[in-house]
Amino acid sequence: MLSTRKAVWLFLAFERVLTAQIPLSSHPPLSFYPGLETDLGQWDLDKGPAVNATGHLVFETVNSLLQAWPNTRHRIGHTIVPGIIPVGTLLYHGATGPHLPTALDWVAVEPEHSMLFCQGSIEKGCWHLTLTVTRPMKVLYFDGSSAAKLLEGTMDTQDLVAWSEMKPEWVGNEKQRIKDLCKWGDKYGVNGFVRMQMNFEIMICNFTSHMEVVSFSNLENTRLKAGHTDMPEDPNTMHYAFELMHSSSWHDHYPGETRIMLDFSGLVSFYDTALVPSLVPRRVGVERWDHRVAGISSEDIERVQDRLAQALVRPPVTTSGIDWKTALRVVVDRYASRLEFMHHLLNLTLDDGSIFNHAQQIQRQLRTVLLPYTVFAALPPNNSVTANATNSWAAPVFRECATSHTASIVSHGTTLIPSERLLLQAIRETTHEICRVATKMWASGMILGVDPLYPPELRPETDHIRTLVGEWKEDVTQLLSWLDWSVWVKCRPACSFEEMCYLPTWPIGFFPTPGAPPEARWANASLWPDPNNGEWRRPQPKCIRRLEPYGF
């Protein structure tokens, strides 16, 4: 019996022989594919996405839900999602004394977070409460750094739910915020509002309706003061601040915080241009970092609230049965590492002697990306200068790639509710652009003659190869910038074992003076970051120490 290695080798050799024996001109024309000739505009390799397209923004924000890293990077949230906290989930609360909270208050998902609020004297210790959920608790999740009390827009979406307008003057009025949110949520059976700052927290409307006490312990005092206006930089405080950030890093990336189960079919996105058209002109020429919900029209606010109400009164079960969280993640898994690797290859400096082999390596990568979609007929005709110039012969590959993740949903006519239609469109727009760029690059390599499976009679001139590689580099760079996936945002080089990759995070360095607007107190000699400089406005990853001396 043949060994596996020999069998694979024979199979590949046989395929190469068949390929060599079939002339390129013998493949069926575009008319072989129904509807393709009459719809070539949709599969134009040179036609990029519209300037105001938001499908990729919906895609990345939804793919990032309940993940600390991307929601720290882009602090201003644009998504509101209903969810459930399942039975048996443990939650934590740092108390100010030996009294159980009964109504409006906060809980944390990690004790490192709640211990910050465990207040008491050094002599008597502090009181810390552990709770367990006894029946499914309906919650509403605000994405972004929605618990960061900043004037730049982190609390915009909560303002719209609580007050139907933005109230920046109330950015620090948390008691009024939780009171009015809970009053709004009461008619829909909502008992909690999920937000994020250093870690995820939940604003609880009623401590007795869905939870019971596991323990209420008198613990050693942390010797920290929550909300202190001048956080000391002693080793104990710095260690605690680091460990709080460390506990948040457990939920940095996919699958994120798994103790909260979101209903993707009920989400509301402020990037939904049909639901919130008034924000479209406000984003023109504005980088994603600075996208705001402020400026939304009263009509759009009303539509958002109606959509939320519809989502909260129906059972949290989709009629389609589609797992949207996985549907989005499959696309990221398929393309993220390969696009990142190609970007790396295209940024290497090469001499003339190695440029051809390097171009062939990249062409192999492109072929691998498109392999499941390279239909047999889609090879360049060897007798058509026009086709070679437009690369229209590659349209079937483009189409197969772009529709592969969504065609079955569309073709079966699955009944989708509005939020699901938005998610479907987000996947379609995102894969359309990924596949357009990949197919365009692959087709250009085929035509120039750098594809190893279709070698030309004469090797292409070096200048032509360099031009091709330059165009490839521009294509990939623009694609990665447009997608803006946080999975690519990482410390380079990777941090050592005694370090952690970190993004500037509120409230590290943000301790307001009583009665003054929320702003940082800092000095040039401080370990805390300057919030007015690029590091805060455009968060970039950096390695920080896990041991003394600390520094953020």
Residue, then its C-alpha position, 0 to 999 in steps of 0.5 A: m500500500l502506498s505511503t501517504r507521502k507518495a500518494v500525495w506526491l502522485f496526486l499533485a504530479f497528476e494534477r500538474v500533468l493535466t494542467a499542462q495538457i489543457p490549453l488556456s484558450s479551451h476554457p469556457p467563456l464568461s457566458f458559462y456562468p449564468g448572470l455573470e455577463t449581465d452583472l460584471g459591474q458588481w465584480d469589477l476588480d478596479k471598483g473599490p468600496a463607496v467612501n461612506a460604506t459602513g459594512h466593514l465598520v459594522f463587521e469589526t464592531v460586532n466581531s469585537l463585542l465583549q472583547a477588552w482590547p478592541n473596545t479599549r482601542h476604539r473607546i466610543g461605542h456604536t453598538i447596543v446589544p441585548g443579552i442574558i447572564p446565565v444561571g450560576t454566574l458569579l459576580y462581585h461587589g465591593a461594599t462600603g460596610p457590612h450592609l447588603p445592597t438591595a437596589l441600584d448598584w454596581v457589580a464586577v465580573e472579576p474580584e480584582h475589580s470589585m476589591l477596588f471598591c471594598q472600603g474600610s479601615i485598616e483596623k477593621g478591614c472591608w466587606h466584599l460580596t460574592l453573588t450568584v445568578t439564580r435565574p437568567m438575567k436580562v441585560l443590555y450591553f453598551d460597547g466601547s469603553s462605555a464606563a469611561k467618564l470622558l467628554e469625548g463621547t464614550m457615554d453617548t449611547q447610554d445618554l440616548v437610552a436614559w435621556s433621549e439626548m446627550k448630556p455631557e454635563w452629566v458625564g460624572n452623574e452616575k447615580q442619576r444615570i443608573k436610576d434613569l437607565c433602570k427606570w427605562g429598562d424596567k418596562y422591558g424586564v432589564n435588570g442590568f446594563v453591561r459596560m467596560q472600563m478597566n474591566f467589564e462591570i454591570m449596573i444592577c437595578n435590583f440585587t434581590s430579583h436575580m441573585e443570591v449571596v454566596s459569601f459576604s466576607n470581611l477581608e483585609n483592606t486593600r489600602l487603596k482609595a477608589g476615586h482618589t484625586d491623586m493616585p500615589e505611585d507607591p509599589n503597592t498601588m502600582h501592583y494593584a493597578f497592574e493586576l487589575m489591568h492583567s485581569s482585564s487582559w483575560h478578555d482582551h481577544y476573541p471570544g472575550e467575556t463569555r459570561i454574558m451571552l449576547d443576542f446578536s439578532g437584537l443588536v442596534s448599530f449606529y453604523d446602520t445607515a438605514l436606521v441612523p442616516s443622520l450620522v452619515p454626513r458627520r463621518v465624512g473625512v473623519e477617522r474612525w477614532d473620532h466617530r461620534v454618536a453626537g449629532i444624531s437627529s431626533e427622528d433617528i433617536e426615536r427609531v433606535q429606541d423603537r428598534l431596542a424595544q422590539a428586540l427586548v420584548r421578543p424572545p431572545v431566539t433568532t428565527s433563522g437559527i444562524d450563529w452570527k458570532t461564529a459567522l463573522r469570526v470564520v471570516v476573520d480566522r480565514y483571512a487575518s493571518r494570511l493578509e498580515f503575512m502578505h503585508h509582512l512579505l511586501n514590506l521586505t527590502l529585496d535586491d534585483g536577484s531575488i525579486f522574482n522568487h519573492a514575487q512568486q512566493i507572494q503569488r503562491q500566498l494569493r493562490t492559497v487564499l483563492l484556492p477554494y474559489t479558483v473555478f476551472a474556467a477562470l484562467p486568463p485567455n491567451n488571445s485577448v489583449t482587452a481581457n488581459a487589461t481588464n482581468s475580467w476573466a477573473a470575475p468568476v473567482f472574485r464572485e465565488c470568493a465574495t459570496s462563499h460565506t453568505a450565498s447559502i443564507v441568501s439562496h435559501g431565502t431565510t427570513l431575517i429580522p432587521s438586525e440580522r439583515l444588517l449583519l448579513q450585509a456587513i459580511r457581504e461588504t467585508t468579504h467582497e472587498i477582501c476578495r476583490v483585492a486578493t483576486k486583483m492581485w492574483a490576476s495581475g501576477m498571472i498576467l505578468g508571469v510570476d505564477p509558478l504554475y503558469p511560467p512564461e516563456l521569458r521571465p518578466e523584466t525586473d522593473h515590471i516585477r518591482t512595479l507589480v510588487g509596489e502595486w501589491k503593497e499598496d493594495v494590501t496596505q489599503l485593505l488592512s487600513w480599511l478593515d482595521w481589525s484589532v487582531w492586527v494591533k499587537c506589540r511588535p516585537a512580542c513582550s517578554f514573559e515579565e511584560m504584558c502588552y497594554l493599551p492606554t486605558w481609562p482611568i489609569g492617569f485620569f483622576p479628576t479634581p473634585g468639582a472640575p470636568p473630568e481631565a487628567r492630573w499629570a506632570n512630566a515626571s509622572l508615570w501616568p500617560d498624558p491624555n492630550n498626546g497621541e498615546w491617548r488619542r490614538p492608543q498604540p500597544k506597548c509592553i509594560r512590566r509585570l514587576e516593579p518598577y511599574g509604568f503605564 
